[in-house]
Structure formats: structure tokens, C-alpha cells
Amino acid sequence: MFSYFTHGFPNAIALPNPEGPITVGIDGGYVRSREKGQSHFEVMVGKSIPTDRPDLYLGLVQSHDEKPKRRLHEILKDQGWQENQQVTFMTDGGDTVIKIARDMAPASEHLLDWFHITMRITVMHQYVKGLAHLSPEEAEEMARSLRQIKGCLWNGNLHDGQAAIDDLVMDLDEIETGYASTKALRKAANEFQTYIANNAWMIPNYAERRRYGERVSTGFVESTVNTVVGKRFCKRQQMRWSKTGAHLMLQTRTRTLDGTLRTKFQQWYPGMKADGEIKMAA
């Protein structure tokens, strides 16, 4: 046993040594809305991966759920989480996604998912490849700038990385070319500049984390979004949803993926037979 102190807590909290760290990835997705005047609405999907216990899924419609933080808190508690246990939250930097994870755990860190950084850089690279057909010298210079930006951000060098982004934005403002997608490239660069500035506080040294075998991306969450949202809500089944219906379906879907749906029903209905009893009766 030891005493654990957290900022904002005047008294020591005596807690046992925690289990290994927990990684929580949270991302957003969109489903078709049945409401008049609204084409889509956002749903929240996540996955909590502890070191020593089974993974659990999270799914909700934040604009419908009155206490979304409580839902995430319950998942962590089900995995044995305690306040002195390290929790790493990995998100895409979206305000609604960060809001649900902020201040959730005292011993926590919040990281910007490397996948979402590289995805934006890749989009700009595609535009630059098109520019190369008309202005090869300018395109090569911009490709070099994008490689520099990616290298700086990967190594946690925010100062040089943001300076390189600023230079790229200024160069694009001054370039004169007949390339049809110049406007789109400028827009992508400006949005990336804002994205990095807004989420700078969540950018670590990704290279160092990788060397120590720590996660740098929530690729597992992208898969979770496809598993939870894509199959039932968007792909093949062209259904439109109310927020209430989507929220309830997400609860059922995530519990099914966890393998905890039956356990939850048994908590609600104590007289419900366990799996073993059903097999014996059969």
C-alpha cells in the first residue's frame, strides 16, 4: 500500500499498487438521420484496452446521452481501474471526443492519434503530385516541406514543425499556377495549420513512444468504428436512425462485441438462466 496524491485533492488517497496501464481510443462516426432537416448525426465509438484484462467497447450518441462520461467511467471500473492507474486517451482531436475523456482519470495523458496527422499530410501529398505535372519545381519544394513537417511532428519537434507548416501556407499563398486543385491544396494546408495549433498540447514524441513499444495510433479504433457503426448503420443497410434508436442499438452492439450482453440481462433479470443451464436443458 502507498499514499497517492493527485492535484486538486487535499488529502492522500491510500490505494494499492495498480495493474498495468490502460489505453482508451475514442473516435467519432456519422449515421444517417431520420429527422427532417438533418442528414447525419455524430456517434461516439471507443475501445478500452487494459494490460491484464479483456477489452471493452464504448458506443453512444453524445447529444442524446445525458451522462456520457459516466458511461466511460463505468467501463474503466469494470476493467478494475483505480485512480492511481495510468490511462492513455488517444483521440482525433475533435472537441466532442476530447470532452468525454477530459478529466476522466487523474493519472492520465491525452494524445493526438498519429493516424489522423498522417492522413491529412497524405491528402496534401496527393494534391502536390497533381501540381507536379504543371509546376515540377514548386511541387518538389512542397513535397520536401511535407516530409520535413512529418519528420518534425513524428519526433515531437513542435517548434520546427509548426514553423515549417507556416512556411508551407505562405508559399501556397504566393504560388502562381494553372493547377485546378490549388485552392483545395491551400484549404487543406490552412486547416492542417489550425489542426496542429489546436492540438499541440496532445502531440508527444511519437518516435520515442514507438521505441518503447507504446501505442502511437488508434488504428484499432478505426476498426472498431467500422465494426460497430459501419456494419449496422451505414454499409449495405441504408437505414435512417433517430438518436434514441441509434443510442440503444450502440449499447446492444457493444455489449454483444464484449460478450457481456447476457450478463447485463442477468443483472436486470436475476431469474434468467445462465448459458450453462440452457446448454444442459438442451
N, C-alpha and C positions, 0 to 999 in steps of 0.2 A: 504494500500500500504506500501511496505517497500523496502529498498535497499538490493539487493542481490549481494554478491561478489563471484567470482569464481577465482581459481588460473589461472594465465595467462591472466586475464582480468584486465587492469589497472583501468578501470572506473567502477563505480557502475552501475548496471542494475536495473532499477526500474520495479519490477514485482509484480503482485497481489499475494495473497496467493494461492498456488497451490491446486489442487484437491488431492485425496489420491494417494498413491504410485502405480506404475505400475510394474508388474512382466513380464519379457520377457524371454521365454525359447527358445533356439536355438539348433538344433541338425542336424546332417548330415545323409544322407542316400545314397544308391547307386542304380543306374538303369543300365540296360543293354545298352551297346553302339553299334551303328551300324557301327562305324568307324573301319576300318581294323587295326588290331594290338592292339585294346583296347577293353577289355571285359566289363568294367564298368566305370562309372564316377560318381563323387560325386554331389549331390544336397543338397541344404540347405533348411531346413524347420523350421519354428518357429511359436510361438503364443504369442501375446501380450495381457496380462490380466490386465486392469486397475481396480481400485476400483469402479468407478462410471459410467463406460461406457461399451458398448458392446466389446467383444473380437474381435480381428482381426488376421488373419493368414498371414504368410510370406512364400514365396516359390520362389526359384531362383536357377540357375546354376551359381555359383560364377565365374567359369572360363570363362563363356560366358558374364555375366552381367558386363558392363564397370564401373558401379557405384552402387555396391550392398549396400553400406552404405546409399546412398540416398534413396533406396527403404525402408529400415528400418526406416529411419528418417521420410519419408512421412507417414508411418503407425502410428508412435508416434504422429505426428502432427494431423493426422485425429482423434486421441483419445484425443485431447486437451492438449497434453504435452507441458510444458514450462520449461525453463532451470533451474528453482529452484525446480523442482518436482523430488522426489525420484524415481529412476528407478533401479530395481534389475535385472541384467542379469544372467541367470543360463545356463551353458553350460557343455559339457562333457570334456572340457579342450583341445579339438583339436585346432591346430593352425589356421586352416581356419575358424573355428567357432568363435574363440576369436577375430580374426582380424576384422570381420564385426561389432562386438559390442564395441570394444575398442575405447575410446574417443568419444563415441556417445553422451553421456549426462554428463554435468558437475557434477550434483548431482546423481551419480550412484555408484553402487557397483557390483562387479563381483564375483559370487560364483560358486564353483565346485559342480555339481549335486551329491547329496548323492547317488542316484541310481547307478551311474557309479562306485562309490567306492565299494559299497556292491556287485555289480555284479562281480567285479574282486576278491573280497575276497571269494565269493561263489564258484567261479571256483576253487580256491586253496583248499577250504574245500572239494570239490568233489575228488580231487586228494589225499588228506590226508585220506579220507575214504577208498580209494583203498589201500593206503600204510598200513593201519591198519591190513590188512589180513596177511601181511608178517612181519611187524615190529610194533607191537601194542604200545610199549613204546615210540618209536620215533614219531609215529603218534599222540599219546595223547599229547606229548610235543608240537608238531607243531599246533595241534588244539587249545591248550591253548594259544599259541603265536598269532594265528589269532584272537582269541576272545579278547586278550589284545589290539592288533592293532586296531580292530574295535571300541573298547571302547574308546581308546585314541583319535582316529580321530573324533568320534561322539561328544566328549566333547571338541574338538578344542585343544587338547593337542598334538601339533605337535612335540615338543621336544621328549617326551617319545614314541610317535607313530613311528616317524622315526627311533629312536634307536631300537625299537622292530622289525621294518622291516629289519634293517641292521643285527640284530642278526639272524633273520629267514633265510636271504640269506646266511650268513656264515654257519649256521647249515646245510643247504641243500647242501652246497659245500662239507661238511665233511662227510655226511651220506653215509654209505655203505649198499646197499640193492639190492635185485634182482627185485625190483618193476619196471615193464616195463615203467611206466609213470613218473619215477623220473626226467628224462630230461625235460619233459613237465612242471613238477611242478617247477623245478629250473628256467625255462624260464619265467613262469608266475610270480614268485616271483621277479625276476630281472626286469621285465617290470613294475611290480607294484611299485617297489622301485623308478624307474625313473619317473613313472607317478605322484607319490605323490611329489617327489622332484621338478618336473617341475611346478606343480600346487599348491604348498604350499601357495602361496600368495592369493589363492582363497578359502582356507579352513577356514570356520568360526567355531564358536561353534554351531554345529547343534542342540545339546540338548537345548541350550538356545533359539535358534530361534523357536524350536518346542514348548517350554513352553510359548512363547509369541504369538503363533498362526501364525508364519511366515513360508513360504514355505522352505522346505529343499531339495526338489526333483522336477525334471521336468517330472514326470510321465505323466503329461498332454501333454508334447511334444512327448513322445514315442507314445502316442495315436494319436497325430497329424501326426507324420511320417507315421504311418500305414494308417491313413485316407487319407492323401494327396498323398503319394508315393505308398504305398502298393497296394491299390485297382486298380489304373490305370496303374501303371508302372511295377509291379513285379508279383503280385499274379494273377493266372488264365490266364491273358493276357500276353503271353510270347513274348512281343514286344521288339524290339530294337529301340533305340532312337538316334537322333542327338542331340547335345547340344542345338541348336536353337529350335528344336521341343519340347524338354523336358522343356526348359525355358518358352516357350509360353504356354504350357499346364499347367505348375505350376501356371502361372498368372491367367489363366481361372479357374483352380480348386480352388485356394484360394479365389478368388473373389466370386465364387459360394458358398463356405462354409460360407463366411462372409455375404452373402446376398447383396453384393454391385456390382455384375456384371452388372445388368441392369442400376444402377445409373451411372456407369462408361461409358456405351454405350450412355446414355443420355447426358453426358458431351461432348462426341465426336460428337454426332449427335443430336443437340438440337430439331430437328423436330420429334424425336422418341416419340411415345405415352407412357404415364405413365401407370403403372399397372391398376389404377382405370379407365382410359379411355378405356382400352382394355376390361375390365370386363363389362362396360356399353354398349360398342358396341356389345359384345356378347349377 
